[in-house]
């Protein structure tokens, strides 16, 4: 009897879906859509987009928008002349929830997957309205498939600190990145002093979950800007700079930092 042929892996790119109902969508970022006007989101980066992207020129570049949610950053970069691949959770992959003793995965996981599905709906809703040519791929954030192909620039906008293992995710992205990485994260008010911390003092990472709070959808970490620079340098992006800016989150200005780093060493093919 002949053996069955090996199962071929699913292609990383998702087929576009028709989404007509905005009520089926959740927009992570406010966005202006032709024929629909301004659609509000949790973040509004429109006025501060250049600062959020660290002033990096994306025209003519192939860009990975990692943790794309509803797609605002990717669509904005496409409007500037970039070829964009958006990447986020899909299928059974979802946020890693803090495993408190009373954690109920069977109850919480479907709720989170529904939230992520609504982000993806919003992406395709905006994709159609904008006439976008961007492509979307999905799966685990710990292993962007090599089939996505190399990119010139990777953009990670508030994507890492919601992951239990941000370094693993960063490694997976940067093995595909040829030139530049842009990492933007928010600094909580209690940790604003991190912007003044020199690298010689230390490279802190702060754990955010607390056993007495049991917040189900909170971030895992705050990573100091200097620590982020060191993580990028370890992965071959040794030339970096940090800038600070304030962005609108639920109508309030929040301090963010952006690290722009350039590749200075080749990828290690053995890792």
Secondary structure, DSSP 4 states (H G I P E B T S, - for coil): -PPPPPPPPPPSBPPP-----GGG---SB-EEETTTEEE--SEE-STTHHHHTTT---TT-EEEEET-TT-HHHHHHHHTT-EEEEEEE-TT--PPPP--TT--HHHHHHHHHHHHHHHHHHHHHHHHHHT---EEEEE-TT---GGG--EEEEEEES-STTSTTHHHHHHHHHTTEEEEEEEEEE--GGGGGGGG--TTT---EEE---TTT--TT--SEEE-HHHHHHHHHHTT--EEEEEEEEEEETTEEEEEEEEEEE--S---TT-
